[in-house]
Protein backbone atom coordinates (compact mmCIF):
# COMPACT_ATOMS: atom_id res chain seq x y z
CA UNK A 1 0.00 0.00 0.00
CA UNK A 2 1.41 3.32 -0.97
CA UNK A 3 0.11 6.52 0.48
CA UNK A 4 0.49 10.07 -0.65
CA UNK A 5 1.09 12.98 1.69
CA UNK A 6 -1.43 15.15 -0.02
CA UNK A 7 -4.95 15.49 1.13
CA UNK A 8 -7.12 17.84 3.06
CA UNK A 9 -7.44 17.71 6.81
CA UNK A 10 -9.69 14.82 7.57
CA UNK A 11 -9.85 14.82 11.34
CA UNK A 12 -13.01 15.51 13.22
CA UNK A 13 -13.60 15.88 16.95
CA UNK A 14 -15.87 12.83 16.94
CA UNK A 15 -13.32 10.67 15.16
CA UNK A 16 -10.52 11.85 17.47
CA UNK A 17 -12.58 11.20 20.57
CA UNK A 18 -13.17 7.62 19.51
CA UNK A 19 -9.73 6.90 18.08
CA UNK A 20 -7.69 8.42 20.92
CA UNK A 21 -8.55 5.94 23.69
CA UNK A 22 -8.35 3.07 21.21
CA UNK A 23 -4.83 4.08 20.18
CA UNK A 24 -3.70 4.50 23.79
CA UNK A 25 -5.11 1.12 24.78
CA UNK A 26 -3.46 -0.58 21.83
CA UNK A 27 -0.10 1.03 22.62
CA UNK A 28 -0.41 -0.02 26.27
CA UNK A 29 -0.99 -3.61 25.22
CA UNK A 30 1.91 -3.61 22.79
CA UNK A 31 4.25 -2.09 25.35
CA UNK A 32 3.25 -4.69 27.95
CA UNK A 33 4.12 -7.45 25.49
CA UNK A 34 7.47 -5.81 24.75
CA UNK A 35 8.17 -5.43 28.46
CA UNK A 36 7.31 -9.09 29.09
CA UNK A 37 9.61 -10.13 26.26
CA UNK A 38 12.63 -7.95 27.03
CA UNK A 39 12.25 -6.71 30.61
CA UNK A 40 12.07 -3.08 31.64
CA UNK A 41 14.42 -0.39 32.76
CA UNK A 42 13.32 2.97 34.13
CA UNK A 43 15.07 6.34 34.15
CA UNK A 44 13.71 9.35 36.00
CA UNK A 45 14.42 13.01 35.25
CA UNK A 46 13.31 16.32 36.73
CA UNK A 47 12.77 18.76 33.90
CA UNK A 48 11.40 22.25 34.56
CA UNK A 49 10.21 21.00 37.94
CA UNK A 50 8.28 18.06 36.49
CA UNK A 51 9.20 14.47 37.20
CA UNK A 52 9.46 12.53 33.96
CA UNK A 53 9.72 8.76 34.19
CA UNK A 54 10.83 6.88 31.09
CA UNK A 55 10.22 3.13 31.12
CA UNK A 56 12.09 1.20 28.42
CA UNK A 57 11.28 -2.30 27.24
CA UNK A 58 14.75 -3.64 26.53
CA UNK A 59 17.96 -1.66 26.44
CA UNK A 60 18.10 -0.48 22.86
CA UNK A 61 16.76 3.03 23.34
CA UNK A 62 17.84 3.91 26.87
CA UNK A 63 21.40 4.93 26.11
CA UNK A 64 20.37 7.50 23.49
CA UNK A 65 17.89 9.16 25.77
CA UNK A 66 20.28 9.10 28.71
CA UNK A 67 22.98 10.76 26.62
CA UNK A 68 20.69 13.65 25.78
CA UNK A 69 18.97 14.14 29.14
CA UNK A 70 21.57 12.65 31.48
CA UNK A 71 22.37 15.72 33.54
CA UNK A 72 18.71 16.04 34.57
CA UNK A 73 18.46 12.50 35.94
CA UNK A 74 17.31 12.03 39.53
CA UNK A 75 16.69 9.02 41.72
CA UNK A 76 13.49 7.21 40.96
CA UNK A 77 11.53 7.73 44.17
CA UNK A 78 9.37 10.69 43.14
CA UNK A 79 5.88 10.25 41.74
CA UNK A 80 6.01 11.02 38.02
CA UNK A 81 4.13 13.87 36.36
CA UNK A 82 4.71 12.20 32.99
CA UNK A 83 5.35 8.53 32.27
CA UNK A 84 6.60 7.48 28.84
CA UNK A 85 6.83 3.87 27.66
CA UNK A 86 9.42 3.24 24.97
CA UNK A 87 10.19 0.19 22.90
CA UNK A 88 11.58 -0.92 19.58
CA UNK A 89 10.55 -3.90 17.52
CA UNK A 90 14.02 -5.22 16.67
CA UNK A 91 15.15 -5.93 20.21
CA UNK A 92 11.77 -6.91 21.70
CA UNK A 93 10.11 -8.66 18.76
CA UNK A 94 6.90 -6.73 19.39
CA UNK A 95 5.36 -4.80 16.52
CA UNK A 96 3.18 -1.71 17.02
CA UNK A 97 -0.59 -2.07 16.79
CA UNK A 98 -2.38 -1.52 13.52
CA UNK A 99 -2.28 2.14 12.66
CA UNK A 100 -5.70 3.76 13.18
CA UNK A 101 -5.19 6.31 10.45
CA UNK A 102 -5.04 6.47 6.69
CA UNK A 103 -2.26 7.89 4.52
CA UNK A 104 -4.37 10.95 3.87
CA UNK A 105 -4.35 11.67 7.61
CA UNK A 106 -0.61 12.35 7.53
CA UNK A 107 0.31 16.01 7.44
CA UNK A 108 3.46 18.11 7.58
CA UNK A 109 5.84 17.82 10.52
CA UNK A 110 4.89 14.17 11.01
CA UNK A 111 1.44 15.27 12.06
CA UNK A 112 -1.34 12.67 12.20
CA UNK A 113 -4.35 14.89 11.80
CA UNK A 114 -6.90 12.93 13.87
CA UNK A 115 -4.44 13.24 16.75
CA UNK A 116 -3.24 16.80 16.36
CA UNK A 117 -5.68 18.53 18.71
CA UNK A 118 -5.66 16.28 21.77
CA UNK A 119 -6.41 15.07 24.31
CA UNK A 120 -4.54 12.23 22.61
CA UNK A 121 -1.70 13.51 20.44
CA UNK A 122 0.32 11.43 18.01
CA UNK A 123 2.94 12.15 15.38
CA UNK A 124 5.47 10.27 13.28
CA UNK A 125 9.14 10.81 13.87
CA UNK A 126 11.83 11.33 11.24
CA UNK A 127 12.82 7.67 11.57
CA UNK A 128 9.28 6.49 10.92
CA UNK A 129 8.56 5.86 14.58
CA UNK A 130 5.60 7.04 16.59
CA UNK A 131 5.29 9.45 19.50
CA UNK A 132 1.95 9.55 21.28
CA UNK A 133 0.74 11.41 24.35
CA UNK A 134 -2.46 11.11 26.34
CA UNK A 135 -2.95 14.43 28.08
CA UNK A 136 -5.66 13.01 30.34
CA UNK A 137 -3.48 10.34 31.91
CA UNK A 138 -0.13 12.13 31.37
CA UNK A 139 1.12 9.01 29.67
CA UNK A 140 3.29 8.89 26.58
CA UNK A 141 4.58 6.26 24.18
CA UNK A 142 7.49 6.12 21.80
CA UNK A 143 8.05 3.31 19.35
CA UNK A 144 10.54 2.78 16.53
CA UNK A 145 11.24 -0.28 14.40
CA UNK A 146 14.93 -0.34 15.19
CA UNK A 147 17.04 1.94 17.36
CA UNK A 148 19.61 2.14 14.56
CA UNK A 149 17.04 4.01 12.46
CA UNK A 150 17.05 6.96 14.85
CA UNK A 151 18.48 9.96 13.04
CA UNK A 152 21.23 12.06 14.56
CA UNK A 153 18.60 14.73 15.14
CA UNK A 154 16.41 12.34 17.14
CA UNK A 155 19.39 11.11 19.12
CA UNK A 156 20.31 14.66 20.04
CA UNK A 157 16.74 15.68 20.80
CA UNK A 158 14.75 12.54 21.66
CA UNK A 159 11.02 12.70 22.38
CA UNK A 160 10.82 16.24 21.03
CA UNK A 161 7.12 16.11 20.17
CA UNK A 162 6.23 14.36 23.42
CA UNK A 163 7.96 16.98 25.53
CA UNK A 164 6.35 19.73 23.49
CA UNK A 165 2.84 18.36 24.08
CA UNK A 166 3.37 17.64 27.76
CA UNK A 167 5.05 20.88 28.78
CA UNK A 168 2.73 23.06 26.69
CA UNK A 169 -0.13 21.87 28.88
CA UNK A 170 1.82 23.24 31.86
CA UNK A 171 2.57 26.64 30.33
CA UNK A 172 6.12 25.69 29.40
CA UNK A 173 7.05 25.88 25.72
CA UNK A 174 9.71 24.14 23.73
CA UNK A 175 11.63 26.56 21.52
CA UNK A 176 14.24 26.16 18.81
CA UNK A 177 17.00 28.17 20.45
CA UNK A 178 20.27 27.89 22.29
CA UNK A 179 20.64 29.19 25.83
CA UNK A 180 23.65 30.42 27.74
CA UNK A 181 23.98 32.08 31.09
CA UNK A 182 25.66 32.57 34.40
CA UNK A 183 24.37 31.63 37.82
CA UNK A 184 20.57 31.84 37.68
CA UNK A 185 20.48 34.17 34.66
CA UNK A 186 20.10 33.11 31.05
CA UNK A 187 19.92 34.44 27.51
CA UNK A 188 18.17 32.79 24.59
CA UNK A 189 19.97 32.69 21.26
CA UNK A 190 17.44 32.37 18.45
CA UNK A 191 17.63 32.02 14.71
CA UNK A 192 17.49 29.44 11.95
CA UNK A 193 20.29 26.99 11.25
CA UNK A 194 23.45 28.73 10.13
CA UNK A 195 22.63 31.99 11.89
CA UNK A 196 25.47 31.53 14.35
CA UNK A 197 23.66 30.55 17.51
CA UNK A 198 25.61 27.33 18.13
CA UNK A 199 28.89 29.07 17.40
CA UNK A 200 27.94 31.88 19.74
CA UNK A 201 26.91 29.45 22.46
CA UNK A 202 30.14 27.47 22.16
CA UNK A 203 32.25 30.62 22.30
CA UNK A 204 30.32 31.68 25.40
CA UNK A 205 30.89 28.27 26.95
CA UNK A 206 34.62 28.55 26.27
CA UNK A 207 34.66 31.90 28.06
CA UNK A 208 33.11 30.43 31.20
CA UNK A 209 29.38 30.91 30.69
CA UNK A 210 27.08 27.93 31.11
CA UNK A 211 25.79 26.37 27.93
CA UNK A 212 22.27 25.45 29.02
CA UNK A 213 20.99 24.37 25.62
CA UNK A 214 22.21 24.25 22.04
CA UNK A 215 19.23 23.48 19.81
CA UNK A 216 16.13 23.33 21.95
CA UNK A 217 15.21 24.82 25.30
CA UNK A 218 12.08 25.13 27.37
CA UNK A 219 10.74 28.58 28.24
CA UNK A 220 7.97 29.83 30.48
CA UNK A 221 6.47 33.25 31.00
CA UNK A 222 5.11 33.08 34.53
CA UNK A 223 5.76 34.04 37.24
CA UNK A 224 8.62 35.63 35.29
CA UNK A 225 10.27 34.74 31.97
CA UNK A 226 12.49 31.72 32.48
CA UNK A 227 14.59 29.20 30.58
CA UNK A 228 14.64 25.54 31.53
CA UNK A 229 17.23 22.99 30.48
CA UNK A 230 16.25 20.05 28.32
CA UNK A 231 18.79 18.37 26.05
CA UNK A 232 22.49 18.48 26.85
CA UNK A 233 23.67 17.91 23.30
CA UNK A 234 25.15 19.95 20.47
CA UNK A 235 25.00 18.81 16.86
CA UNK A 236 27.77 20.26 14.73
CA UNK A 237 28.52 19.89 11.05
CA UNK A 238 31.79 19.93 9.13
CA UNK A 239 31.38 23.62 8.41
CA UNK A 240 31.10 24.44 12.10
CA UNK A 241 34.13 26.25 13.46
CA UNK A 242 36.69 24.38 15.50
CA UNK A 243 35.23 23.68 18.88
CA UNK A 244 36.28 26.38 21.27
CA UNK A 245 37.81 24.88 24.38
CA UNK A 246 39.19 21.78 22.75
CA UNK A 247 42.72 21.21 23.86
CA UNK A 248 42.40 23.25 27.01
CA UNK A 249 40.46 20.79 29.12
CA UNK A 250 37.11 21.73 27.74
CA UNK A 251 36.85 18.93 25.22
CA UNK A 252 33.33 17.77 24.52
CA UNK A 253 32.44 14.11 24.53
CA UNK A 254 31.28 12.75 21.18
CA UNK A 255 28.07 10.75 21.27
CA UNK A 256 27.59 9.76 17.67
CA UNK A 257 27.46 11.00 14.12
CA UNK A 258 25.22 10.89 11.09
CA UNK A 259 24.05 12.98 8.17
CA UNK A 260 27.47 14.62 8.13
CA UNK A 261 27.11 15.87 11.67
CA UNK A 262 28.65 14.93 14.97
CA UNK A 263 26.71 14.87 18.22
CA UNK A 264 28.51 16.19 21.28
CA UNK A 265 27.49 15.99 24.92
CA UNK A 266 27.51 19.29 26.77
CA UNK A 267 28.93 19.09 30.26
CA UNK A 268 26.22 20.52 32.51
CA UNK A 269 25.69 20.79 36.22
CA UNK A 270 24.09 17.49 37.17
CA UNK A 271 20.78 17.19 38.97
CA UNK A 272 17.18 17.80 38.07
CA UNK A 273 15.87 21.33 37.60
CA UNK A 274 13.16 22.94 39.69
CA UNK A 275 10.26 24.85 38.20
CA UNK A 276 11.83 28.27 38.63
CA UNK A 277 14.44 27.69 35.91
CA UNK A 278 16.91 30.39 34.95
CA UNK A 279 15.75 33.99 34.73
CA UNK A 280 15.46 34.89 31.05
CA UNK A 281 17.15 38.28 30.71
CA UNK A 282 17.02 38.76 26.96
CA UNK A 283 16.57 37.16 23.58
CA UNK A 284 19.57 37.53 21.29
CA UNK A 285 19.47 37.00 17.53
CA UNK A 286 22.98 36.39 16.14
CA UNK A 287 23.80 37.23 12.55
CA UNK A 288 27.10 36.40 10.93
CA UNK A 289 28.62 39.54 9.44
CA UNK A 290 32.06 37.97 9.19
CA UNK A 291 33.94 41.26 9.32
CA UNK A 292 34.19 44.35 11.43
CA UNK A 293 33.47 44.64 15.11
CA UNK A 294 31.02 42.38 16.92
CA UNK A 295 28.21 44.55 18.19
CA UNK A 296 24.89 44.39 19.99
CA UNK A 297 21.90 46.56 19.15
CA UNK A 298 18.26 46.61 20.25
CA UNK A 299 15.93 44.53 18.11
CA UNK A 300 12.20 45.19 17.66
CA UNK A 301 10.12 42.39 19.22
CA UNK A 302 8.56 41.55 15.86
CA UNK A 303 11.98 40.79 14.38
CA UNK A 304 12.89 38.69 17.41
CA UNK A 305 9.61 36.84 17.01
CA UNK A 306 10.40 36.14 13.37
CA UNK A 307 13.75 34.66 14.42
CA UNK A 308 12.26 32.47 17.13
CA UNK A 309 8.72 31.48 16.29
CA UNK A 310 8.62 30.07 12.74
CA UNK A 311 11.64 27.81 13.20
CA UNK A 312 10.03 26.57 16.40
CA UNK A 313 6.48 25.88 15.28
CA UNK A 314 7.51 24.34 11.95
CA UNK A 315 9.42 21.65 13.84
CA UNK A 316 6.70 20.70 16.28
CA UNK A 317 3.66 18.68 15.18
CA UNK A 318 0.45 20.29 16.29
CA UNK A 319 2.03 23.64 17.14
CA UNK A 320 -0.14 26.46 15.89
CA UNK A 321 -1.73 29.71 16.86
CA UNK A 322 -1.58 29.05 20.62
CA UNK A 323 2.15 28.39 20.46
CA UNK A 324 2.70 31.50 18.38
CA UNK A 325 0.70 33.59 20.85
CA UNK A 326 2.80 32.29 23.75
CA UNK A 327 6.03 33.06 21.95
CA UNK A 328 4.78 36.52 21.01
CA UNK A 329 3.95 37.23 24.65
CA UNK A 330 7.40 36.04 25.65
CA UNK A 331 9.35 38.27 23.25
CA UNK A 332 7.21 41.26 24.24
CA UNK A 333 8.13 40.69 27.89
CA UNK A 334 11.93 40.71 27.55
CA UNK A 335 14.57 42.89 25.89
CA UNK A 336 15.59 41.66 22.44
CA UNK A 337 18.90 42.30 20.74
CA UNK A 338 20.62 41.69 17.42
CA UNK A 339 24.15 40.36 17.74
CA UNK A 340 26.25 41.14 14.68
CA UNK A 341 29.11 38.65 14.68
CA UNK A 342 32.18 40.38 13.32
CA UNK A 343 35.51 39.02 12.25
CA UNK A 344 37.03 38.41 15.67
CA UNK A 345 35.44 35.49 17.57
CA UNK A 346 37.12 36.68 20.74
CA UNK A 347 34.63 39.59 20.87
CA UNK A 348 31.56 37.38 20.83
CA UNK A 349 31.51 36.15 24.41
CA UNK A 350 32.16 39.59 25.89
CA UNK A 351 29.35 41.09 23.82
CA UNK A 352 26.93 38.43 25.04
CA UNK A 353 28.15 38.53 28.63
CA UNK A 354 27.46 42.24 28.69
CA UNK A 355 23.74 41.48 28.37
CA UNK A 356 23.75 39.52 31.64
CA UNK A 357 23.47 41.15 35.07
CA UNK A 358 26.83 41.64 36.78
CA UNK A 359 28.12 38.44 38.40
CA UNK B 1 -11.92 44.38 -6.90
CA UNK B 2 -15.52 44.18 -5.87
CA UNK B 3 -17.02 45.01 -2.56
CA UNK B 4 -18.50 41.97 -0.89
CA UNK B 5 -19.19 40.64 2.55
CA UNK B 6 -15.56 41.10 3.54
CA UNK B 7 -12.75 38.77 4.48
CA UNK B 8 -11.38 36.76 7.32
CA UNK B 9 -8.11 35.17 8.32
CA UNK B 10 -7.70 31.69 6.88
CA UNK B 11 -7.69 29.91 10.25
CA UNK B 12 -6.50 27.45 11.42
CA UNK B 13 -3.99 27.34 8.58
CA UNK B 14 -2.90 30.88 9.21
CA UNK B 15 -2.08 32.58 12.50
CA UNK B 16 -0.82 36.06 13.10
CA UNK B 17 0.57 38.17 15.89
CA UNK B 18 0.51 41.96 16.15
CA UNK B 19 3.44 43.99 17.42
CA UNK B 20 4.07 47.70 17.55
CA UNK B 21 4.20 48.67 13.91
CA UNK B 22 4.27 45.16 12.47
CA UNK B 23 2.10 42.12 12.01
CA UNK B 24 3.74 38.73 11.55
CA UNK B 25 1.51 36.18 9.82
CA UNK B 26 2.39 32.51 9.53
CA UNK B 27 0.96 30.02 7.05
CA UNK B 28 1.25 26.78 8.99
CA UNK B 29 0.50 24.66 5.93
CA UNK B 30 3.05 26.07 3.50
CA UNK B 31 5.88 27.07 5.83
CA UNK B 32 5.84 30.67 4.62
CA UNK B 33 5.63 33.59 6.98
CA UNK B 34 5.08 37.26 6.33
CA UNK B 35 5.83 40.69 7.66
CA UNK B 36 3.30 43.47 7.26
CA UNK B 37 4.18 46.99 8.30
CA UNK B 38 2.67 50.44 7.95
CA UNK B 39 -0.34 50.51 5.66
CA UNK B 40 -0.03 46.75 5.16
CA UNK B 41 -0.53 46.14 8.88
CA UNK B 42 -3.41 48.64 9.00
CA UNK B 43 -5.14 47.01 6.04
CA UNK B 44 -4.62 43.49 7.34
CA UNK B 45 -6.04 44.31 10.77
CA UNK B 46 -9.18 45.68 9.18
CA UNK B 47 -9.51 42.82 6.71
CA UNK B 48 -8.90 40.26 9.48
CA UNK B 49 -11.80 41.76 11.39
CA UNK B 50 -14.11 41.12 8.47
CA UNK B 51 -14.20 44.60 6.98
CA UNK B 52 -15.34 44.95 3.41
CA UNK B 53 -13.24 46.63 0.74
CA UNK B 54 -15.37 49.76 1.05
CA UNK B 55 -14.93 49.86 4.80
CA UNK B 56 -11.18 49.33 4.57
CA UNK B 57 -10.65 52.00 1.96
CA UNK B 58 -12.94 54.38 3.82
CA UNK B 59 -11.14 53.99 7.13
CA UNK B 60 -7.68 54.28 5.60
CA UNK B 61 -8.64 57.26 3.42
CA UNK B 62 -9.87 59.12 6.48
CA UNK B 63 -6.81 58.25 8.52
CA UNK B 64 -4.34 59.26 5.85
CA UNK B 65 -6.29 62.25 4.60
CA UNK B 66 -6.64 61.05 1.02
CA UNK B 67 -9.47 60.18 -1.33
CA UNK B 68 -10.85 56.61 -1.08
CA UNK B 69 -9.92 55.99 -4.72
CA UNK B 70 -6.27 56.62 -3.90
CA UNK B 71 -6.42 53.95 -1.22
CA UNK B 72 -8.37 51.56 -3.39
CA UNK B 73 -5.78 51.73 -6.15
CA UNK B 74 -2.95 50.74 -3.83
CA UNK B 75 -4.96 48.28 -1.81
CA UNK B 76 -6.28 46.15 -4.70
CA UNK B 77 -3.04 44.33 -5.61
CA UNK B 78 -2.23 43.86 -1.94
CA UNK B 79 -5.58 42.24 -1.31
CA UNK B 80 -5.08 39.98 -4.30
CA UNK B 81 -1.74 38.92 -2.88
CA UNK B 82 -3.20 38.18 0.55
CA UNK B 83 -5.83 35.98 -1.07
CA UNK B 84 -3.30 34.30 -3.35
CA UNK B 85 -1.02 33.49 -0.43
CA UNK B 86 -3.96 32.04 1.45
CA UNK B 87 -3.69 34.46 4.35
CA UNK B 88 -7.22 35.75 3.93
CA UNK B 89 -10.35 34.10 2.64
CA UNK B 90 -13.62 35.71 1.55
CA UNK B 91 -16.08 35.71 4.38
CA UNK B 92 -19.15 33.60 3.87
CA UNK B 93 -22.27 35.55 3.04
CA UNK B 94 -24.29 36.10 6.18
CA UNK B 95 -21.35 35.66 8.55
CA UNK B 96 -21.19 38.23 11.29
CA UNK B 97 -18.17 40.49 11.09
CA UNK B 98 -16.15 41.28 14.18
CA UNK B 99 -16.23 44.85 15.45
CA UNK B 100 -13.67 46.80 13.46
CA UNK B 101 -10.50 47.48 15.41
CA UNK B 102 -10.19 51.00 16.73
CA UNK B 103 -8.79 53.41 14.20
CA UNK B 104 -5.43 54.73 15.22
CA UNK B 105 -4.93 58.45 15.40
CA UNK B 106 -5.24 60.25 12.09
CA UNK B 107 -2.02 60.70 10.19
CA UNK B 108 -3.40 63.12 7.59
CA UNK B 109 -0.25 62.77 5.58
CA UNK B 110 -2.08 63.48 2.37
CA UNK B 111 -0.61 60.37 0.83
CA UNK B 112 -1.11 56.64 1.05
CA UNK B 113 1.89 54.35 0.61
CA UNK B 114 0.73 51.18 -1.13
CA UNK B 115 0.75 48.29 1.34
CA UNK B 116 3.47 45.70 0.81
CA UNK B 117 3.64 42.05 1.83
CA UNK B 118 7.11 40.80 2.76
CA UNK B 119 7.31 37.02 2.37
CA UNK B 120 9.83 34.65 3.97
CA UNK B 121 10.24 31.11 2.68
CA UNK B 122 13.35 29.97 4.55
CA UNK B 123 11.33 27.66 6.79
CA UNK B 124 9.65 25.69 4.03
CA UNK B 125 12.38 23.07 4.08
CA UNK B 126 11.41 22.15 7.63
CA UNK B 127 8.03 21.01 6.37
CA UNK B 128 9.77 18.76 3.87
CA UNK B 129 11.86 17.09 6.57
CA UNK B 130 9.89 13.95 6.24
CA UNK B 131 11.37 10.76 4.89
CA UNK B 132 8.02 9.05 5.12
CA UNK B 133 6.30 8.43 1.84
CA UNK B 134 5.12 4.85 1.91
CA UNK B 135 2.99 2.88 4.30
CA UNK B 136 3.42 -0.82 4.91
CA UNK B 137 0.74 -3.49 5.18
CA UNK B 138 -0.02 -2.61 8.81
CA UNK B 139 -0.55 1.04 8.03
CA UNK B 140 2.82 2.16 9.42
CA UNK B 141 5.06 4.41 7.37
CA UNK B 142 8.40 3.19 6.19
CA UNK B 143 11.45 5.37 6.46
CA UNK B 144 12.91 5.76 3.00
CA UNK B 145 16.64 5.03 3.29
CA UNK B 146 18.75 8.06 2.57
CA UNK B 147 15.78 10.39 2.38
CA UNK B 148 16.36 11.89 5.77
CA UNK B 149 17.58 15.39 6.21
CA UNK B 150 17.91 17.13 9.49
CA UNK B 151 16.79 20.38 11.00
CA UNK B 152 19.76 22.63 11.63
Contacts between the chains, C-beta under 8 A, distances in Angstrom:
chain1	res1	chain2	res2	distance
A	1	B	134	8.0
A	1	B	135	5.4
A	1	B	136	7.3
A	1	B	137	6.5
A	1	B	139	7.8
A	2	B	133	7.9
A	2	B	134	5.2
A	2	B	135	6.9
A	3	B	133	7.8
A	3	B	134	6.8
A	3	B	135	4.4
A	3	B	141	7.7
A	5	B	130	7.4
A	5	B	132	8.0
A	5	B	133	6.9
A	95	B	138	7.0
A	96	B	138	7.5
A	96	B	140	6.2
A	98	B	138	5.5
A	98	B	139	5.7
A	99	B	135	7.6
A	99	B	138	6.4
A	99	B	139	3.2
A	99	B	140	5.3
A	100	B	139	7.8
A	101	B	139	7.0
A	102	B	139	7.8
A	103	B	135	5.3
A	106	B	132	7.1
A	106	B	141	7.2
A	108	B	29	7.1
A	108	B	31	7.6
A	108	B	127	4.3
A	108	B	130	7.2
A	109	B	126	7.6
A	109	B	127	6.6
A	109	B	129	8.0
A	109	B	130	7.6
A	110	B	130	6.4
A	110	B	132	7.4
A	124	B	130	7.9
A	124	B	132	5.8
A	124	B	141	5.8
A	126	B	129	6.7
A	126	B	130	7.3
A	126	B	131	6.3
A	126	B	143	7.7
A	126	B	148	5.8
A	126	B	150	7.7
A	127	B	131	7.9
A	127	B	143	5.5
A	127	B	148	7.6
A	128	B	131	7.1
A	128	B	132	5.7
A	128	B	140	7.2
A	128	B	141	5.1
A	128	B	142	6.0
A	128	B	143	3.7
A	130	B	140	7.8
A	145	B	143	7.9
A	149	B	143	5.8
A	151	B	148	5.3
A	151	B	150	6.3
A	152	B	150	6.3
A	153	B	150	4.3
A	153	B	151	6.0
A	176	B	151	7.7
A	192	B	122	6.0
A	192	B	123	7.2
A	192	B	152	6.6
A	193	B	151	6.8
A	193	B	152	1.7
A	194	B	152	6.0
A	215	B	151	8.0
A	235	B	150	7.6
A	259	B	148	6.7
A	259	B	149	7.1
A	259	B	150	5.0
A	261	B	150	6.9
A	300	B	19	7.0
A	300	B	20	7.4
A	300	B	21	7.4
A	300	B	22	7.0
A	301	B	19	5.2
A	301	B	20	7.3
A	302	B	19	3.8
A	302	B	20	7.6
A	302	B	21	7.3
A	302	B	22	3.8
A	302	B	24	5.7
A	302	B	35	7.2
A	305	B	17	6.5
A	305	B	19	6.8
A	305	B	24	5.7
A	306	B	24	5.8
A	306	B	33	6.9
A	306	B	35	6.8
A	306	B	120	7.2
A	309	B	17	7.8
A	309	B	24	7.4
A	309	B	26	7.2
A	310	B	26	6.1
A	310	B	31	7.9
A	310	B	33	4.8
A	310	B	120	7.4
A	310	B	123	4.6
A	311	B	123	6.1
A	311	B	126	7.1
A	313	B	26	6.9
A	313	B	28	7.0
A	314	B	28	7.9
A	314	B	31	5.8
A	314	B	123	4.8
A	314	B	126	4.1
A	314	B	127	6.1
A	315	B	126	5.8
A	315	B	151	5.7
A	320	B	12	6.0
A	320	B	15	6.1
A	320	B	28	5.7
A	321	B	11	7.1
A	321	B	12	6.6
A	321	B	15	3.6
A	324	B	15	4.9
A	324	B	17	5.8
A	324	B	26	6.2
A	325	B	15	7.8
A	325	B	17	6.6
A	328	B	17	4.0
A	328	B	19	7.4
A	328	B	24	8.0
A	332	B	19	7.3
